[in-house]
Protein backbone atom coordinates (compact mmCIF):
# COMPACT_ATOMS: atom_id res chain seq x y z
CA UNK A 1 0.00 0.00 0.00
CA UNK A 2 1.58 3.37 -0.97
CA UNK A 3 2.02 6.00 1.73
CA UNK A 4 3.42 8.95 -0.18
CA UNK A 5 1.18 11.37 -2.10
CA UNK A 6 2.59 10.65 -5.61
CA UNK A 7 2.12 6.95 -5.02
CA UNK A 8 -1.45 7.41 -3.81
CA UNK A 9 -2.23 9.50 -6.89
CA UNK A 10 -0.66 6.92 -9.19
CA UNK A 11 -2.57 4.00 -7.69
CA UNK A 12 -5.82 6.00 -7.63
CA UNK A 13 -5.42 6.86 -11.31
CA UNK A 14 -4.59 3.26 -12.15
CA UNK A 15 -7.80 2.13 -10.45
CA UNK A 16 -10.17 4.85 -11.74
CA UNK A 17 -9.03 5.45 -15.32
CA UNK A 18 -10.15 2.01 -16.63
CA UNK A 19 -13.59 2.59 -15.08
CA UNK A 20 -13.85 6.04 -16.70
CA UNK A 21 -12.79 4.68 -20.09
CA UNK A 22 -15.27 1.80 -19.89
CA UNK A 23 -17.98 4.26 -18.78
CA UNK A 24 -17.23 6.54 -21.71
CA UNK A 25 -17.54 3.59 -24.09
CA UNK A 26 -20.85 2.63 -22.49
CA UNK A 27 -22.14 6.19 -22.86
CA UNK A 28 -21.13 6.17 -26.51
CA UNK A 29 -22.89 2.83 -26.98
CA UNK A 30 -26.07 4.02 -25.24
CA UNK A 31 -26.17 7.42 -26.97
CA UNK A 32 -29.13 6.49 -29.14
CA UNK A 33 -30.91 4.61 -26.38
CA UNK A 34 -33.14 5.78 -23.53
CA UNK A 35 -31.94 8.80 -21.60
CA UNK A 36 -32.55 6.95 -18.31
CA UNK A 37 -29.85 4.43 -19.23
CA UNK A 38 -27.36 7.22 -19.87
CA UNK A 39 -28.26 8.87 -16.56
CA UNK A 40 -27.71 5.58 -14.67
CA UNK A 41 -24.33 5.09 -16.36
CA UNK A 42 -23.32 8.65 -15.48
CA UNK A 43 -24.12 8.01 -11.80
CA UNK A 44 -22.37 4.63 -11.70
CA UNK A 45 -19.13 5.90 -13.28
CA UNK A 46 -17.97 8.07 -10.32
CA UNK A 47 -19.24 5.55 -7.75
CA UNK A 48 -17.45 2.57 -9.30
CA UNK A 49 -14.38 4.70 -10.02
CA UNK A 50 -14.21 5.66 -6.34
CA UNK A 51 -14.54 2.02 -5.30
CA UNK A 52 -11.83 0.89 -7.72
CA UNK A 53 -9.56 3.74 -6.61
CA UNK A 54 -9.95 2.71 -2.96
CA UNK A 55 -9.22 -0.92 -3.84
CA UNK A 56 -6.10 0.09 -5.80
CA UNK A 57 -4.79 2.34 -3.02
CA UNK A 58 -5.44 -0.29 -0.33
CA UNK A 59 -3.34 -2.78 -2.25
CA UNK A 60 -6.27 -5.19 -2.47
CA UNK A 61 -6.38 -5.29 1.36
CA UNK A 62 -10.04 -5.77 2.24
CA UNK A 63 -10.13 -4.71 5.89
CA UNK A 64 -12.63 -2.91 8.11
CA UNK A 65 -11.89 0.44 6.54
CA UNK A 66 -12.57 -0.94 3.10
CA UNK A 67 -15.83 -2.53 4.31
CA UNK A 68 -17.05 0.82 5.68
CA UNK A 69 -16.17 2.54 2.41
CA UNK A 70 -17.91 -0.18 0.38
CA UNK A 71 -21.06 0.10 2.53
CA UNK A 72 -21.14 3.87 2.07
CA UNK A 73 -20.71 3.54 -1.70
CA UNK A 74 -23.40 0.86 -1.85
CA UNK A 75 -25.86 3.13 -0.02
CA UNK A 76 -24.96 6.05 -2.27
CA UNK A 77 -25.49 3.86 -5.33
CA UNK A 78 -28.85 2.57 -4.05
CA UNK A 79 -30.06 6.13 -3.56
CA UNK A 80 -28.60 7.88 -6.59
CA UNK A 81 -29.30 5.33 -9.34
CA UNK A 82 -33.12 5.30 -8.86
CA UNK A 83 -33.02 9.09 -8.53
CA UNK A 84 -31.03 9.30 -11.76
CA UNK A 85 -33.53 7.05 -13.54
CA UNK A 86 -36.46 9.23 -12.40
CA UNK A 87 -34.62 12.37 -13.41
CA UNK A 88 -33.81 10.75 -16.73
CA UNK A 89 -37.49 10.08 -17.36
CA UNK A 90 -38.38 13.68 -16.53
CA UNK A 91 -35.55 15.01 -18.66
CA UNK A 92 -36.56 12.79 -21.56
CA UNK A 93 -40.16 14.01 -21.36
CA UNK A 94 -38.99 17.61 -21.15
CA UNK A 95 -36.69 17.12 -24.12
CA UNK A 96 -39.44 15.54 -26.23
CA UNK A 97 -41.87 18.29 -25.23
CA UNK A 98 -39.36 21.01 -26.09
CA UNK A 99 -38.65 19.35 -29.44
CA UNK A 100 -42.36 19.12 -30.24
CA UNK A 101 -42.91 22.75 -29.25
CA UNK A 102 -39.99 23.79 -31.44
CA UNK A 103 -41.40 21.84 -34.38
CA UNK A 104 -44.83 23.42 -33.81
CA UNK A 105 -43.32 26.88 -33.71
CA UNK A 106 -41.41 26.21 -36.92
CA UNK A 107 -44.56 24.85 -38.59
CA UNK A 108 -46.55 27.88 -37.42
CA UNK A 109 -43.87 30.21 -38.76
CA UNK A 110 -43.87 28.41 -42.12
CA UNK A 111 -47.66 28.61 -42.17
CA UNK A 112 -47.59 32.35 -41.44
CA UNK A 113 -45.06 32.96 -44.20
CA UNK A 114 -47.10 30.95 -46.69
CA UNK A 115 -50.24 32.80 -45.62
CA UNK A 116 -48.63 36.21 -46.08
CA UNK A 117 -47.26 35.17 -49.47
CA UNK A 118 -50.59 33.83 -50.70
CA UNK A 119 -52.69 36.71 -49.41
CA UNK A 120 -50.24 39.31 -50.74
CA UNK A 121 -50.44 37.67 -54.16
CA UNK A 122 -54.22 37.26 -54.13
CA UNK A 123 -54.91 40.79 -52.90
CA UNK A 124 -53.02 42.25 -55.84
CA UNK A 125 -55.29 40.59 -58.41
CA UNK A 126 -58.66 42.08 -57.40
CA UNK A 127 -57.04 45.39 -56.43
CA UNK A 128 -55.41 45.65 -59.85
CA UNK A 129 -58.75 44.93 -61.53
CA UNK A 130 -60.61 47.47 -59.41
CA UNK A 131 -57.95 50.09 -60.06
CA UNK A 132 -57.96 49.50 -63.82
CA UNK A 133 -61.76 49.62 -64.07
CA UNK A 134 -61.96 52.68 -61.82
CA UNK A 135 -59.39 54.52 -63.94
CA UNK A 136 -61.28 53.56 -67.09
CA UNK A 137 -64.48 55.02 -65.66
CA UNK A 138 -62.68 58.12 -64.38
CA UNK A 139 -60.91 58.82 -67.69
CA UNK A 140 -64.10 58.38 -69.70
CA UNK A 141 -62.76 55.39 -71.62
CA UNK A 142 -66.04 53.62 -70.88
CA UNK A 143 -69.07 55.76 -71.65
CA UNK A 144 -71.89 53.53 -72.87
CA UNK A 145 -74.43 52.81 -70.10
CA UNK A 146 -74.26 49.03 -70.51
CA UNK A 147 -70.46 49.07 -70.29
CA UNK A 148 -70.52 51.35 -67.26
CA UNK A 149 -72.97 48.98 -65.58
CA UNK A 150 -70.80 45.99 -66.45
CA UNK A 151 -67.71 47.68 -65.01
CA UNK A 152 -69.62 48.69 -61.89
CA UNK A 153 -70.87 45.13 -61.40
CA UNK A 154 -67.34 43.78 -61.78
CA UNK A 155 -66.02 46.31 -59.25
CA UNK A 156 -68.71 45.21 -56.79
CA UNK A 157 -67.80 41.53 -57.32
CA UNK A 158 -64.09 42.19 -56.81
CA UNK A 159 -64.85 44.30 -53.72
CA UNK A 160 -66.96 41.50 -52.28
CA UNK A 161 -64.12 39.10 -52.97
CA UNK A 162 -61.69 41.36 -51.11
CA UNK A 163 -64.15 41.60 -48.24
CA UNK A 164 -64.38 37.81 -48.10
CA UNK A 165 -60.60 37.52 -48.01
CA UNK A 166 -60.41 39.98 -45.12
CA UNK A 167 -63.12 38.01 -43.29
CA UNK A 168 -61.10 34.83 -43.86
CA UNK A 169 -57.99 36.48 -42.45
CA UNK A 170 -59.88 37.67 -39.38
CA UNK A 171 -61.44 34.25 -38.81
CA UNK A 172 -58.12 32.47 -39.27
CA UNK A 173 -56.33 34.85 -36.91
CA UNK A 174 -58.90 34.15 -34.18
CA UNK A 175 -58.55 30.41 -34.68
CA UNK A 176 -54.74 30.51 -34.57
CA UNK A 177 -54.73 32.79 -31.52
CA UNK A 178 -57.17 30.57 -29.62
CA UNK A 179 -59.54 33.54 -29.31
CA UNK A 180 -62.45 31.92 -31.15
CA UNK A 181 -65.46 31.81 -28.86
CA UNK A 182 -68.59 30.02 -30.03
CA UNK A 183 -72.00 30.04 -28.39
CA UNK A 184 -72.97 26.38 -28.56
CA UNK A 185 -76.61 25.37 -28.54
CA UNK A 186 -78.64 22.42 -29.84
CA UNK A 187 -78.58 22.57 -33.64
CA UNK A 188 -80.23 20.23 -36.11
CA UNK A 189 -77.52 19.48 -38.65
CA UNK A 190 -80.18 18.86 -41.31
CA UNK A 191 -81.38 22.47 -41.10
CA UNK A 192 -77.82 23.74 -41.58
CA UNK A 193 -77.46 21.55 -44.68
CA UNK A 194 -80.79 22.85 -46.07
CA UNK A 195 -79.58 26.47 -45.69
CA UNK A 196 -76.21 25.72 -47.30
CA UNK A 197 -77.94 23.90 -50.14
CA UNK A 198 -80.32 26.79 -50.84
CA UNK A 199 -77.50 29.36 -50.67
CA UNK A 200 -75.09 27.53 -52.98
CA UNK A 201 -77.45 26.05 -55.57
CA UNK A 202 -77.45 29.20 -57.75
CA UNK A 203 -73.64 29.29 -57.75
CA UNK A 204 -73.48 25.60 -58.64
CA UNK A 205 -76.04 26.10 -61.41
CA UNK A 206 -73.98 28.93 -62.93
CA UNK A 207 -70.99 26.59 -62.94
CA UNK A 208 -73.04 23.86 -64.65
CA UNK A 209 -72.92 21.57 -61.60
CA UNK A 210 -75.78 19.70 -59.94
CA UNK A 211 -75.89 20.25 -56.17
CA UNK A 212 -78.19 18.03 -54.11
CA UNK A 213 -78.64 16.80 -50.54
CA UNK A 214 -79.77 13.52 -49.01
CA UNK A 215 -80.91 13.66 -45.39
CA UNK A 216 -82.38 11.22 -42.86
CA UNK A 217 -85.85 11.60 -41.38
CA UNK A 218 -84.52 11.71 -37.81
CA UNK A 219 -83.12 14.84 -36.23
CA UNK A 220 -79.35 15.19 -36.00
CA UNK A 221 -78.93 17.34 -32.89
CA UNK A 222 -75.43 18.53 -32.10
CA UNK A 223 -74.07 21.15 -29.73
CA UNK A 224 -72.86 23.83 -32.07
CA UNK A 225 -73.07 27.28 -33.58
CA UNK A 226 -75.42 27.37 -36.54
CA UNK A 227 -73.42 30.19 -38.15
CA UNK A 228 -70.08 28.40 -37.70
CA UNK A 229 -71.38 25.05 -38.95
CA UNK A 230 -72.94 26.82 -41.91
CA UNK A 231 -69.54 28.37 -42.64
CA UNK A 232 -67.89 24.95 -42.49
CA UNK A 233 -70.28 23.33 -44.94
CA UNK A 234 -70.31 26.40 -47.18
CA UNK A 235 -66.52 26.27 -47.43
CA UNK A 236 -66.62 22.57 -48.25
CA UNK A 237 -69.29 23.07 -50.92
CA UNK A 238 -67.45 26.09 -52.40
CA UNK A 239 -64.29 24.01 -52.54
CA UNK A 240 -66.18 21.20 -54.27
CA UNK A 241 -67.72 23.60 -56.81
CA UNK A 242 -64.31 25.09 -57.57
CA UNK A 243 -62.84 21.66 -58.30
CA UNK A 244 -65.73 19.99 -60.12
CA UNK A 245 -65.91 20.36 -63.92
CA UNK A 246 -69.14 21.49 -65.61
CA UNK A 247 -71.65 18.67 -65.85
CA UNK A 248 -70.47 17.15 -62.57
CA UNK A 249 -72.33 16.52 -59.34
CA UNK A 250 -71.93 17.48 -55.70
CA UNK A 251 -73.87 15.44 -53.19
CA UNK A 252 -74.36 16.47 -49.59
CA UNK A 253 -75.47 13.82 -47.12
CA UNK A 254 -75.84 13.39 -43.37
CA UNK A 255 -76.44 10.67 -40.81
CA UNK A 256 -75.51 9.35 -37.40
CA UNK A 257 -73.36 6.43 -36.21
CA UNK A 258 -71.53 5.47 -33.02
CA UNK A 259 -72.80 8.47 -31.07
CA UNK A 260 -71.69 10.94 -33.73
CA UNK A 261 -73.47 12.95 -36.38
CA UNK A 262 -71.74 13.17 -39.73
CA UNK A 263 -72.09 15.30 -42.83
CA UNK A 264 -70.40 14.61 -46.16
CA UNK A 265 -69.70 16.57 -49.30
CA UNK A 266 -68.92 14.34 -52.29
CA UNK A 267 -67.83 15.74 -55.65
CA UNK A 268 -67.05 14.25 -59.05
CA UNK A 269 -63.88 16.26 -59.57
CA UNK A 270 -60.36 15.00 -60.26
CA UNK A 271 -59.79 13.94 -56.64
CA UNK A 272 -56.87 14.85 -54.39
CA UNK A 273 -53.33 13.67 -54.98
CA UNK A 274 -51.78 11.50 -52.27
CA UNK A 275 -49.11 14.18 -51.77
CA UNK A 276 -51.72 16.84 -51.05
CA UNK A 277 -53.98 14.82 -48.74
CA UNK A 278 -51.87 15.22 -45.54
CA UNK A 279 -51.71 19.01 -46.02
CA UNK A 280 -55.16 19.70 -47.43
CA UNK A 281 -56.31 21.53 -44.27
CA UNK A 282 -53.20 23.68 -43.86
CA UNK A 283 -53.47 27.45 -44.17
CA UNK A 284 -52.96 28.73 -47.72
CA UNK A 285 -52.19 25.25 -49.07
CA UNK A 286 -53.79 24.71 -52.46
CA UNK A 287 -52.10 21.59 -53.64
CA UNK A 288 -51.37 20.53 -57.19
CA UNK A 289 -52.80 22.06 -60.30
CA UNK A 290 -55.34 19.26 -60.51
CA UNK A 291 -57.09 20.74 -57.48
CA UNK A 292 -56.45 24.42 -58.17
CA UNK A 293 -59.58 26.62 -58.07
CA UNK A 294 -61.09 27.18 -61.45
CA UNK A 295 -63.45 30.09 -60.85
CA UNK A 296 -62.54 33.27 -59.05
CA UNK A 297 -66.14 34.05 -58.12
CA UNK A 298 -66.34 31.00 -55.87
CA UNK A 299 -65.57 32.44 -52.49
CA UNK A 300 -62.52 34.52 -51.68
CA UNK A 301 -60.02 31.98 -53.11
CA UNK A 302 -57.74 32.96 -50.24
CA UNK A 303 -56.58 29.40 -49.69
CA UNK A 304 -57.96 29.45 -46.13
CA UNK A 305 -61.40 27.92 -46.65
CA UNK A 306 -60.48 24.37 -45.66
CA UNK A 307 -58.19 25.55 -42.84
CA UNK A 308 -61.04 27.67 -41.42
CA UNK A 309 -63.40 24.71 -41.73
CA UNK A 310 -60.94 22.50 -39.84
CA UNK A 311 -60.52 25.12 -37.09
CA UNK A 312 -64.27 25.57 -36.66
CA UNK A 313 -64.87 21.82 -36.52
CA UNK A 314 -62.13 21.46 -33.91
CA UNK A 315 -63.84 24.21 -31.87
CA UNK A 316 -66.94 21.97 -31.87
CA UNK A 317 -64.83 19.03 -30.57
CA UNK A 318 -65.33 17.26 -33.87
CA UNK A 319 -63.21 15.82 -36.67
CA UNK A 320 -62.87 16.64 -40.35
CA UNK A 321 -61.34 14.31 -42.92
CA UNK A 322 -60.73 14.20 -46.65
CA UNK A 323 -60.24 11.18 -48.89
CA UNK A 324 -60.62 10.11 -52.48
CA UNK A 325 -63.46 8.06 -53.89
CA UNK A 326 -63.50 6.04 -57.10
CA UNK A 327 -64.75 9.26 -58.74
CA UNK A 328 -63.92 12.51 -57.01
CA UNK A 329 -63.25 13.41 -53.38
CA UNK A 330 -65.15 13.21 -50.10
CA UNK A 331 -64.96 15.67 -47.22
CA UNK A 332 -66.58 14.53 -44.00
CA UNK A 333 -67.17 16.17 -40.63
CA UNK A 334 -68.10 14.30 -37.46
CA UNK A 335 -69.59 15.95 -34.39
CA UNK A 336 -70.69 14.53 -31.03
CA UNK A 337 -74.38 13.68 -31.18
CA UNK A 338 -76.49 15.10 -28.36
CA UNK A 339 -78.10 12.44 -26.17
CA UNK A 340 -81.36 14.36 -26.30
CA UNK A 341 -81.64 13.86 -30.04
CA UNK A 342 -84.99 12.19 -30.35
CA UNK A 343 -87.01 10.66 -33.12
CA UNK A 344 -89.28 12.90 -35.16
Secondary structure, DSSP 8 states (H G I E B T S, - for coil): ---SHHHHHHHHHHHHHHHHHHHHHHHHHTTTS-HHHHHHHHHHHHHHHHHHHHHHHTTS---HHHHHHHHHHHHHHHHHHHHHHHHHHHHHHHHHHHHHHHHHHHHHHHHHHHHHHHHHHHHHHHHHHHHHHHHHHHTTS--SHHHHHHHHHHHHHHHHHHHHHHHHHHHHHHHHHT------EEEEHHHHHHHHHHHHHHHHHHTT-EEEEE--SS--EEEE-HHHHHHHHHHHHHHHHHTS-TT-EEEEEEEEETTEEEEEEEE-S----HHHHTTTTSTT---SGGGS---TTSS---S-HHHHHHHHHHHTT-EEEEEE-SSSEEEEEEEEB-TT----
